[in-house]
Amino acid sequence: MDEWFTCRDSAQHHQDAIGWRRCNSDTARKRFVKQTGIRWSELLRLLYFDPLRFITIDPMHCLFLGIAK
């Protein structure tokens, strides 16, 4: 596996998302996202939903947005 890619833990991702939701201001949320890269999603309320396994990256949009170089 490449050194730049690290696997994330689903439980930690969920805890970080809850931490984002608990932030009490937009500034705190921006700072939190900058540190973790994670935001809350209502999909996380679904017990069976695992965003790390079920979300796919759309390469066309990544190219359009300039994320993929």
PDB file of N, CA, C and O in Angstrom:
ATOM      1  N   MET A   1       0.843  -1.178   0.000  1.00  0.00           N
ATOM      2  CA  MET A   1       0.000   0.000   0.000  1.00  0.00           C
ATOM      3  C   MET A   1       0.889   1.243   0.000  1.00  0.00           C
ATOM      4  O   MET A   1       1.975   1.232   0.580  1.00  0.00           O
ATOM      5  N   ASP A   2       0.443   2.278  -0.631  1.00  0.00           N
ATOM      6  CA  ASP A   2       1.218   3.520  -0.688  1.00  0.00           C
ATOM      7  C   ASP A   2       1.325   4.166   0.692  1.00  0.00           C
ATOM      8  O   ASP A   2       0.441   4.004   1.533  1.00  0.00           O
ATOM      9  N   GLU A   3       2.400   4.887   0.910  1.00  0.00           N
ATOM     10  CA  GLU A   3       2.610   5.551   2.191  1.00  0.00           C
ATOM     11  C   GLU A   3       1.630   6.699   2.438  1.00  0.00           C
ATOM     12  O   GLU A   3       1.313   7.002   3.589  1.00  0.00           O
ATOM     13  N   TRP A   4       1.149   7.336   1.376  1.00  0.00           N
ATOM     14  CA  TRP A   4       0.258   8.492   1.550  1.00  0.00           C
ATOM     15  C   TRP A   4      -1.157   8.076   1.889  1.00  0.00           C
ATOM     16  O   TRP A   4      -1.957   8.901   2.330  1.00  0.00           O
ATOM     17  N   PHE A   5      -1.477   6.802   1.688  1.00  0.00           N
ATOM     18  CA  PHE A   5      -2.833   6.325   1.953  1.00  0.00           C
ATOM     19  C   PHE A   5      -2.870   5.640   3.305  1.00  0.00           C
ATOM     20  O   PHE A   5      -2.098   4.715   3.559  1.00  0.00           O
ATOM     21  N   THR A   6      -3.762   6.090   4.173  1.00  0.00           N
ATOM     22  CA  THR A   6      -3.937   5.434   5.459  1.00  0.00           C
ATOM     23  C   THR A   6      -5.393   5.014   5.600  1.00  0.00           C
ATOM     24  O   THR A   6      -6.305   5.777   5.282  1.00  0.00           O
ATOM     25  N   CYS A   7      -5.600   3.803   6.076  1.00  0.00           N
ATOM     26  CA  CYS A   7      -6.959   3.312   6.306  1.00  0.00           C
ATOM     27  C   CYS A   7      -7.528   4.000   7.541  1.00  0.00           C
ATOM     28  O   CYS A   7      -6.833   4.204   8.536  1.00  0.00           O
ATOM     29  N   ARG A   8      -8.788   4.348   7.454  1.00  0.00           N
ATOM     30  CA  ARG A   8      -9.441   4.979   8.602  1.00  0.00           C
ATOM     31  C   ARG A   8     -10.318   3.969   9.310  1.00  0.00           C
ATOM     32  O   ARG A   8     -10.789   3.004   8.707  1.00  0.00           O
ATOM     33  N   ASP A   9     -10.529   4.193  10.574  1.00  0.00           N
ATOM     34  CA  ASP A   9     -11.360   3.330  11.402  1.00  0.00           C
ATOM     35  C   ASP A   9     -12.784   3.881  11.402  1.00  0.00           C
ATOM     36  O   ASP A   9     -12.985   5.072  11.640  1.00  0.00           O
ATOM     37  N   SER A  10     -13.772   3.030  11.138  1.00  0.00           N
ATOM     38  CA  SER A  10     -15.164   3.476  11.066  1.00  0.00           C
ATOM     39  C   SER A  10     -15.657   4.046  12.389  1.00  0.00           C
ATOM     40  O   SER A  10     -16.371   5.049  12.414  1.00  0.00           O
ATOM     41  N   ALA A  11     -15.277   3.406  13.482  1.00  0.00           N
ATOM     42  CA  ALA A  11     -15.720   3.887  14.797  1.00  0.00           C
ATOM     43  C   ALA A  11     -15.124   5.263  15.095  1.00  0.00           C
ATOM     44  O   ALA A  11     -15.814   6.133  15.626  1.00  0.00           O
ATOM     45  N   GLN A  12     -13.853   5.465  14.760  1.00  0.00           N
ATOM     46  CA  GLN A  12     -13.213   6.769  14.975  1.00  0.00           C
ATOM     47  C   GLN A  12     -13.842   7.831  14.080  1.00  0.00           C
ATOM     48  O   GLN A  12     -14.035   8.970  14.506  1.00  0.00           O
ATOM     49  N   HIS A  13     -14.159   7.464  12.848  1.00  0.00           N
ATOM     50  CA  HIS A  13     -14.814   8.390  11.920  1.00  0.00           C
ATOM     51  C   HIS A  13     -16.147   8.853  12.501  1.00  0.00           C
ATOM     52  O   HIS A  13     -16.471  10.040  12.465  1.00  0.00           O
ATOM     53  N   HIS A  14     -16.909   7.913  13.030  1.00  0.00           N
ATOM     54  CA  HIS A  14     -18.216   8.256  13.608  1.00  0.00           C
ATOM     55  C   HIS A  14     -18.051   9.163  14.821  1.00  0.00           C
ATOM     56  O   HIS A  14     -18.808  10.120  14.985  1.00  0.00           O
ATOM     57  N   GLN A  15     -17.070   8.871  15.671  1.00  0.00           N
ATOM     58  CA  GLN A  15     -16.823   9.718  16.845  1.00  0.00           C
ATOM     59  C   GLN A  15     -16.398  11.127  16.433  1.00  0.00           C
ATOM     60  O   GLN A  15     -16.818  12.109  17.046  1.00  0.00           O
ATOM     61  N   ASP A  16     -15.568  11.227  15.398  1.00  0.00           N
ATOM     62  CA  ASP A  16     -15.155  12.551  14.908  1.00  0.00           C
ATOM     63  C   ASP A  16     -16.343  13.317  14.339  1.00  0.00           C
ATOM     64  O   ASP A  16     -16.440  14.531  14.515  1.00  0.00           O
ATOM     65  N   ALA A  17     -17.245  12.618  13.659  1.00  0.00           N
ATOM     66  CA  ALA A  17     -18.437  13.271  13.107  1.00  0.00           C
ATOM     67  C   ALA A  17     -19.322  13.803  14.237  1.00  0.00           C
ATOM     68  O   ALA A  17     -19.878  14.897  14.131  1.00  0.00           O
ATOM     69  N   ILE A  18     -19.449  13.041  15.298  1.00  0.00           N
ATOM     70  CA  ILE A  18     -20.215  13.505  16.459  1.00  0.00           C
ATOM     71  C   ILE A  18     -19.520  14.716  17.081  1.00  0.00           C
ATOM     72  O   ILE A  18     -20.185  15.652  17.524  1.00  0.00           O
ATOM     73  N   GLY A  19     -18.191  14.699  17.115  1.00  0.00           N
ATOM     74  CA  GLY A  19     -17.441  15.854  17.622  1.00  0.00           C
ATOM     75  C   GLY A  19     -17.705  17.099  16.798  1.00  0.00           C
ATOM     76  O   GLY A  19     -17.818  18.192  17.354  1.00  0.00           O
ATOM     77  N   TRP A  20     -17.806  16.956  15.469  1.00  0.00           N
ATOM     78  CA  TRP A  20     -18.127  18.103  14.607  1.00  0.00           C
ATOM     79  C   TRP A  20     -19.504  18.644  14.946  1.00  0.00           C
ATOM     80  O   TRP A  20     -19.703  19.857  15.020  1.00  0.00           O
ATOM     81  N   ARG A  21     -20.457  17.736  15.154  1.00  0.00           N
ATOM     82  CA  ARG A  21     -21.830  18.157  15.448  1.00  0.00           C
ATOM     83  C   ARG A  21     -21.915  18.888  16.787  1.00  0.00           C
ATOM     84  O   ARG A  21     -22.782  19.743  16.965  1.00  0.00           O
ATOM     85  N   ARG A  22     -21.040  18.568  17.717  1.00  0.00           N
ATOM     86  CA  ARG A  22     -21.056  19.190  19.044  1.00  0.00           C
ATOM     87  C   ARG A  22     -20.387  20.565  19.069  1.00  0.00           C
ATOM     88  O   ARG A  22     -20.528  21.297  20.049  1.00  0.00           O
ATOM     89  N   CYS A  23     -19.672  20.924  18.023  1.00  0.00           N
ATOM     90  CA  CYS A  23     -19.061  22.255  17.974  1.00  0.00           C
ATOM     91  C   CYS A  23     -20.157  23.310  18.037  1.00  0.00           C
ATOM     92  O   CYS A  23     -21.218  23.141  17.436  1.00  0.00           O
ATOM     93  N   ASN A  24     -19.908  24.394  18.761  1.00  0.00           N
ATOM     94  CA  ASN A  24     -20.963  25.372  19.004  1.00  0.00           C
ATOM     95  C   ASN A  24     -20.897  26.613  18.114  1.00  0.00           C
ATOM     96  O   ASN A  24     -21.701  27.529  18.288  1.00  0.00           O
ATOM     97  N   SER A  25     -19.964  26.666  17.171  1.00  0.00           N
ATOM     98  CA  SER A  25     -19.898  27.814  16.268  1.00  0.00           C
ATOM     99  C   SER A  25     -19.336  27.376  14.917  1.00  0.00           C
ATOM    100  O   SER A  25     -18.710  26.323  14.796  1.00  0.00           O
ATOM    101  N   ASP A  26     -19.573  28.200  13.917  1.00  0.00           N
ATOM    102  CA  ASP A  26     -19.038  27.902  12.588  1.00  0.00           C
ATOM    103  C   ASP A  26     -17.514  27.916  12.586  1.00  0.00           C
ATOM    104  O   ASP A  26     -16.883  27.119  11.891  1.00  0.00           O
ATOM    105  N   THR A  27     -16.931  28.809  13.354  1.00  0.00           N
ATOM    106  CA  THR A  27     -15.475  28.883  13.440  1.00  0.00           C
ATOM    107  C   THR A  27     -14.905  27.604  14.037  1.00  0.00           C
ATOM    108  O   THR A  27     -13.905  27.075  13.552  1.00  0.00           O
ATOM    109  N   ALA A  28     -15.543  27.114  15.085  1.00  0.00           N
ATOM    110  CA  ALA A  28     -15.088  25.873  15.720  1.00  0.00           C
ATOM    111  C   ALA A  28     -15.238  24.703  14.757  1.00  0.00           C
ATOM    112  O   ALA A  28     -14.374  23.827  14.703  1.00  0.00           O
ATOM    113  N   ARG A  29     -16.325  24.685  14.000  1.00  0.00           N
ATOM    114  CA  ARG A  29     -16.528  23.602  13.033  1.00  0.00           C
ATOM    115  C   ARG A  29     -15.494  23.655  11.915  1.00  0.00           C
ATOM    116  O   ARG A  29     -14.990  22.615  11.493  1.00  0.00           O
ATOM    117  N   LYS A  30     -15.178  24.832  11.437  1.00  0.00           N
ATOM    118  CA  LYS A  30     -14.150  24.965  10.393  1.00  0.00           C
ATOM    119  C   LYS A  30     -12.805  24.483  10.906  1.00  0.00           C
ATOM    120  O   LYS A  30     -12.076  23.792  10.194  1.00  0.00           O
ATOM    121  N   ARG A  31     -12.478  24.841  12.123  1.00  0.00           N
ATOM    122  CA  ARG A  31     -11.218  24.407  12.736  1.00  0.00           C
ATOM    123  C   ARG A  31     -11.204  22.884  12.896  1.00  0.00           C
ATOM    124  O   ARG A  31     -10.188  22.233  12.649  1.00  0.00           O
ATOM    125  N   PHE A  32     -12.338  22.329  13.311  1.00  0.00           N
ATOM    126  CA  PHE A  32     -12.451  20.886  13.503  1.00  0.00           C
ATOM    127  C   PHE A  32     -12.270  20.142  12.180  1.00  0.00           C
ATOM    128  O   PHE A  32     -11.576  19.127  12.132  1.00  0.00           O
ATOM    129  N   VAL A  33     -12.887  20.639  11.111  1.00  0.00           N
ATOM    130  CA  VAL A  33     -12.763  20.012   9.797  1.00  0.00           C
ATOM    131  C   VAL A  33     -11.330  20.105   9.300  1.00  0.00           C
ATOM    132  O   VAL A  33     -10.822  19.175   8.675  1.00  0.00           O
ATOM    133  N   LYS A  34     -10.689  21.214   9.574  1.00  0.00           N
ATOM    134  CA  LYS A  34      -9.291  21.370   9.151  1.00  0.00           C
ATOM    135  C   LYS A  34      -8.391  20.347   9.845  1.00  0.00           C
ATOM    136  O   LYS A  34      -7.425  19.862   9.255  1.00  0.00           O
ATOM    137  N   GLN A  35      -8.709  20.023  11.088  1.00  0.00           N
ATOM    138  CA  GLN A  35      -7.923  19.054  11.847  1.00  0.00           C
ATOM    139  C   GLN A  35      -8.233  17.615  11.451  1.00  0.00           C
ATOM    140  O   GLN A  35      -7.320  16.800  11.314  1.00  0.00           O
ATOM    141  N   THR A  36      -9.520  17.294  11.266  1.00  0.00           N
ATOM    142  CA  THR A  36      -9.917  15.896  11.067  1.00  0.00           C
ATOM    143  C   THR A  36     -10.341  15.573   9.639  1.00  0.00           C
ATOM    144  O   THR A  36     -10.211  14.431   9.199  1.00  0.00           O
ATOM    145  N   GLY A  37     -10.848  16.569   8.912  1.00  0.00           N
ATOM    146  CA  GLY A  37     -11.368  16.316   7.571  1.00  0.00           C
ATOM    147  C   GLY A  37     -12.735  15.664   7.580  1.00  0.00           C
ATOM    148  O   GLY A  37     -13.160  15.108   6.567  1.00  0.00           O
ATOM    149  N   ILE A  38     -13.433  15.720   8.703  1.00  0.00           N
ATOM    150  CA  ILE A  38     -14.710  15.016   8.854  1.00  0.00           C
ATOM    151  C   ILE A  38     -15.795  15.975   9.293  1.00  0.00           C
ATOM    152  O   ILE A  38     -15.587  16.835  10.149  1.00  0.00           O
ATOM    153  N   ARG A  39     -16.974  15.806   8.677  1.00  0.00           N
ATOM    154  CA  ARG A  39     -18.176  16.551   9.045  1.00  0.00           C
ATOM    155  C   ARG A  39     -19.277  15.561   9.373  1.00  0.00           C
ATOM    156  O   ARG A  39     -19.171  14.377   9.051  1.00  0.00           O
ATOM    157  N   TRP A  40     -20.327  16.040  10.010  1.00  0.00           N
ATOM    158  CA  TRP A  40     -21.490  15.210  10.315  1.00  0.00           C
ATOM    159  C   TRP A  40     -22.348  15.055   9.064  1.00  0.00           C
ATOM    160  O   TRP A  40     -22.463  15.979   8.258  1.00  0.00           O
ATOM    161  N   SER A  41     -22.941  13.893   8.915  1.00  0.00           N
ATOM    162  CA  SER A  41     -23.915  13.627   7.871  1.00  0.00           C
ATOM    163  C   SER A  41     -25.101  12.914   8.505  1.00  0.00           C
ATOM    164  O   SER A  41     -24.920  12.058   9.370  1.00  0.00           O
ATOM    165  N   GLU A  42     -26.303  13.259   8.084  1.00  0.00           N
ATOM    166  CA  GLU A  42     -27.493  12.592   8.623  1.00  0.00           C
ATOM    167  C   GLU A  42     -27.491  11.106   8.289  1.00  0.00           C
ATOM    168  O   GLU A  42     -28.158  10.325   8.967  1.00  0.00           O
ATOM    169  N   LEU A  43     -26.760  10.704   7.263  1.00  0.00           N
ATOM    170  CA  LEU A  43     -26.658   9.283   6.935  1.00  0.00           C
ATOM    171  C   LEU A  43     -26.005   8.491   8.069  1.00  0.00           C
ATOM    172  O   LEU A  43     -26.212   7.283   8.180  1.00  0.00           O
ATOM    173  N   LEU A  44     -25.227   9.159   8.901  1.00  0.00           N
ATOM    174  CA  LEU A  44     -24.570   8.471  10.008  1.00  0.00           C
ATOM    175  C   LEU A  44     -25.548   8.014  11.076  1.00  0.00           C
ATOM    176  O   LEU A  44     -25.182   7.228  11.951  1.00  0.00           O
ATOM    177  N   ARG A  45     -26.782   8.489  11.021  1.00  0.00           N
ATOM    178  CA  ARG A  45     -27.808   8.005  11.954  1.00  0.00           C
ATOM    179  C   ARG A  45     -28.230   6.573  11.631  1.00  0.00           C
ATOM    180  O   ARG A  45     -28.727   5.855  12.499  1.00  0.00           O
ATOM    181  N   LEU A  46     -28.030   6.162  10.380  1.00  0.00           N
ATOM    182  CA  LEU A  46     -28.368   4.801   9.984  1.00  0.00           C
ATOM    183  C   LEU A  46     -27.313   3.854  10.542  1.00  0.00           C
ATOM    184  O   LEU A  46     -26.129   3.992  10.234  1.00  0.00           O
ATOM    185  N   LEU A  47     -27.729   2.902  11.353  1.00  0.00           N
ATOM    186  CA  LEU A  47     -26.783   2.015  12.025  1.00  0.00           C
ATOM    187  C   LEU A  47     -25.979   1.166  11.050  1.00  0.00           C
ATOM    188  O   LEU A  47     -24.839   0.804  11.343  1.00  0.00           O
ATOM    189  N   TYR A  48     -26.551   0.846   9.904  1.00  0.00           N
ATOM    190  CA  TYR A  48     -25.867  -0.011   8.941  1.00  0.00           C
ATOM    191  C   TYR A  48     -24.976   0.758   7.975  1.00  0.00           C
ATOM    192  O   TYR A  48     -24.225   0.142   7.219  1.00  0.00           O
ATOM    193  N   PHE A  49     -25.038   2.079   7.978  1.00  0.00           N
ATOM    194  CA  PHE A  49     -24.286   2.873   7.010  1.00  0.00           C
ATOM    195  C   PHE A  49     -22.851   3.082   7.468  1.00  0.00           C
ATOM    196  O   PHE A  49     -22.605   3.590   8.562  1.00  0.00           O
ATOM    197  N   ASP A  50     -21.913   2.686   6.626  1.00  0.00           N
ATOM    198  CA  ASP A  50     -20.487   2.880   6.885  1.00  0.00           C
ATOM    199  C   ASP A  50     -19.924   3.732   5.746  1.00  0.00           C
ATOM    200  O   ASP A  50     -19.667   3.209   4.662  1.00  0.00           O
ATOM    201  N   PRO A  51     -19.728   5.030   5.970  1.00  0.00           N
ATOM    202  CA  PRO A  51     -19.290   5.904   4.879  1.00  0.00           C
ATOM    203  C   PRO A  51     -17.922   5.530   4.313  1.00  0.00           C
ATOM    204  O   PRO A  51     -17.628   5.832   3.157  1.00  0.00           O
ATOM    205  N   LEU A  52     -17.099   4.887   5.103  1.00  0.00           N
ATOM    206  CA  LEU A  52     -15.773   4.512   4.611  1.00  0.00           C
ATOM    207  C   LEU A  52     -15.845   3.368   3.605  1.00  0.00           C
ATOM    208  O   LEU A  52     -14.959   3.226   2.763  1.00  0.00           O
ATOM    209  N   ARG A  53     -16.872   2.569   3.685  1.00  0.00           N
ATOM    210  CA  ARG A  53     -17.020   1.446   2.758  1.00  0.00           C
ATOM    211  C   ARG A  53     -18.022   1.726   1.644  1.00  0.00           C
ATOM    212  O   ARG A  53     -17.891   1.163   0.557  1.00  0.00           O
ATOM    213  N   PHE A  54     -19.023   2.582   1.879  1.00  0.00           N
ATOM    214  CA  PHE A  54     -20.133   2.722   0.951  1.00  0.00           C
ATOM    215  C   PHE A  54     -20.059   3.939   0.039  1.00  0.00           C
ATOM    216  O   PHE A  54     -20.873   4.056  -0.877  1.00  0.00           O
ATOM    217  N   ILE A  55     -19.129   4.832   0.253  1.00  0.00           N
ATOM    218  CA  ILE A  55     -19.016   6.028  -0.580  1.00  0.00           C
ATOM    219  C   ILE A  55     -17.962   5.794  -1.652  1.00  0.00           C
ATOM    220  O   ILE A  55     -16.867   5.310  -1.362  1.00  0.00           O
ATOM    221  N   THR A  56     -18.296   6.136  -2.881  1.00  0.00           N
ATOM    222  CA  THR A  56     -17.324   6.030  -3.967  1.00  0.00           C
ATOM    223  C   THR A  56     -16.922   7.429  -4.419  1.00  0.00           C
ATOM    224  O   THR A  56     -17.697   8.379  -4.313  1.00  0.00           O
ATOM    225  N   ILE A  57     -15.729   7.532  -4.912  1.00  0.00           N
ATOM    226  CA  ILE A  57     -15.220   8.800  -5.421  1.00  0.00           C
ATOM    227  C   ILE A  57     -15.500   8.854  -6.915  1.00  0.00           C
ATOM    228  O   ILE A  57     -15.158   7.929  -7.651  1.00  0.00           O
ATOM    229  N   ASP A  58     -16.111   9.916  -7.350  1.00  0.00           N
ATOM    230  CA  ASP A  58     -16.425  10.097  -8.763  1.00  0.00           C
ATOM    231  C   ASP A  58     -15.237  10.761  -9.445  1.00  0.00           C
ATOM    232  O   ASP A  58     -14.986  11.944  -9.217  1.00  0.00           O
ATOM    233  N   PRO A  59     -14.502  10.031 -10.275  1.00  0.00           N
ATOM    234  CA  PRO A  59     -13.286  10.602 -10.868  1.00  0.00           C
ATOM    235  C   PRO A  59     -13.552  11.809 -11.766  1.00  0.00           C
ATOM    236  O   PRO A  59     -12.728  12.722 -11.819  1.00  0.00           O
ATOM    237  N   MET A  60     -14.673  11.833 -12.465  1.00  0.00           N
ATOM    238  CA  MET A  60     -14.943  12.958 -13.361  1.00  0.00           C
ATOM    239  C   MET A  60     -15.072  14.261 -12.573  1.00  0.00           C
ATOM    240  O   MET A  60     -14.529  15.286 -12.984  1.00  0.00           O
ATOM    241  N   HIS A  61     -15.778  14.229 -11.456  1.00  0.00           N
ATOM    242  CA  HIS A  61     -15.919  15.436 -10.651  1.00  0.00           C
ATOM    243  C   HIS A  61     -14.598  15.824 -10.003  1.00  0.00           C
ATOM    244  O   HIS A  61     -14.316  17.011  -9.843  1.00  0.00           O
ATOM    245  N   CYS A  62     -13.791  14.849  -9.630  1.00  0.00           N
ATOM    246  CA  CYS A  62     -12.478  15.153  -9.054  1.00  0.00           C
ATOM    247  C   CYS A  62     -11.607  15.866 -10.087  1.00  0.00           C
ATOM    248  O   CYS A  62     -10.886  16.806  -9.751  1.00  0.00           O
ATOM    249  N   LEU A  63     -11.673  15.423 -11.336  1.00  0.00           N
ATOM    250  CA  LEU A  63     -10.909  16.084 -12.378  1.00  0.00           C
ATOM    251  C   LEU A  63     -11.445  17.488 -12.649  1.00  0.00           C
ATOM    252  O   LEU A  63     -10.676  18.430 -12.844  1.00  0.00           O
ATOM    253  N   PHE A  64     -12.779  17.616 -12.658  1.00  0.00           N
ATOM    254  CA  PHE A  64     -13.420  18.898 -12.911  1.00  0.00           C
ATOM    255  C   PHE A  64     -13.077  19.917 -11.817  1.00  0.00           C
ATOM    256  O   PHE A  64     -12.827  21.087 -12.106  1.00  0.00           O
ATOM    257  N   LEU A  65     -13.069  19.466 -10.573  1.00  0.00           N
ATOM    258  CA  LEU A  65     -12.778  20.355  -9.450  1.00  0.00           C
ATOM    259  C   LEU A  65     -11.286  20.592  -9.268  1.00  0.00           C
ATOM    260  O   LEU A  65     -10.882  21.473  -8.508  1.00  0.00           O
ATOM    261  N   GLY A  66     -10.476  19.818  -9.954  1.00  0.00           N
ATOM    262  CA  GLY A  66      -9.037  19.992  -9.827  1.00  0.00           C
ATOM    263  C   GLY A  66      -8.436  19.280  -8.630  1.00  0.00           C
ATOM    264  O   GLY A  66      -7.296  19.548  -8.253  1.00  0.00           O
ATOM    265  N   ILE A  67      -9.206  18.362  -8.023  1.00  0.00           N
ATOM    266  CA  ILE A  67      -8.705  17.626  -6.869  1.00  0.00           C
ATOM    267  C   ILE A  67      -7.667  16.607  -7.313  1.00  0.00           C
ATOM    268  O   ILE A  67      -6.623  16.455  -6.679  1.00  0.00           O
ATOM    269  N   ALA A  68      -7.959  15.911  -8.408  1.00  0.00           N
ATOM    270  CA  ALA A  68      -7.015  14.922  -8.954  1.00  0.00           C
ATOM    271  C   ALA A  68      -6.114  15.631  -9.946  1.00  0.00           C
ATOM    272  O   ALA A  68      -6.596  16.336 -10.833  1.00  0.00           O
ATOM    273  N   LYS A  69      -4.851  15.457  -9.808  1.00  0.00           N
ATOM    274  CA  LYS A  69      -3.915  16.155 -10.717  1.00  0.00           C
ATOM    275  C   LYS A  69      -3.313  15.175 -11.685  1.00  0.00           C
ATOM    276  O   LYS A  69      -2.504  15.558 -12.530  1.00  0.00           O
TER     277      LYS A  69
END
